[in-house]
């Protein structure tokens, strides 16, 4: 059984970075970027994509540095 996620899911977050998992059929990459930017702004930083990878089951993960 698989679950549907209509919102990005934070897998890891720290003041230096954030990794967000999402289903690209339900969530646009731009929405993931908005969530990452909101996280980094808590530390007066901006989000910069450092990695984007595909997982099994249709999931993708984007990792951002907070700079």
C-alpha positions in Angstrom: 0.0 0.0 0.0 1.4 3.5 -0.8 0.5 6.8 0.7 -0.2 10.0 -1.2 1.4 13.2 0.1 -0.1 16.4 -1.2 2.5 18.4 0.6 6.3 18.2 0.7 7.7 16.1 3.6 10.8 17.3 5.5 13.2 14.4 5.9 16.0 16.5 7.6 16.4 20.1 8.6 19.2 22.0 10.4 20.4 25.7 10.3 22.7 24.7 7.5 20.4 22.6 5.2 17.1 20.9 4.5 16.1 17.8 2.6 12.5 17.6 1.4 10.8 14.5 -0.2 7.8 15.0 -2.5 5.7 13.3 -5.1 6.3 15.2 -8.3 2.8 14.2 -9.6 1.2 16.1 -6.7 3.7 18.7 -5.7 5.6 21.1 -8.0 9.4 21.6 -7.4 8.7 25.3 -7.0 6.5 24.5 -3.9 9.5 22.6 -2.4 11.7 25.6 -3.0 9.2 27.8 -1.2 9.2 25.5 1.8 13.0 25.4 1.8 13.3 29.2 1.6 10.9 29.6 4.5 13.1 27.2 6.6 16.3 29.0 5.7 14.8 32.4 6.3 14.4 31.4 10.0 18.2 31.7 10.1 18.4 34.8 7.9 19.7 32.7 5.0 18.6 31.8 1.5 18.0 28.3 0.2 20.2 27.0 -2.7 19.5 23.6 -4.3 22.5 21.3 -3.9 21.0 18.0 -5.0 17.9 16.5 -6.6 17.4 12.8 -6.9 14.7 10.3 -7.7 13.7 7.6 -5.2 11.7 4.4 -5.8 7.9 4.6 -5.9 7.9 7.9 -7.7 9.3 10.1 -4.9 11.9 12.8 -5.4 14.2 14.5 -2.9 15.6 18.0 -3.1 18.3 19.1 -0.8 19.1 22.7 -0.1 21.9 24.5 1.6 21.0 27.5 3.7 23.5 30.2 2.6 
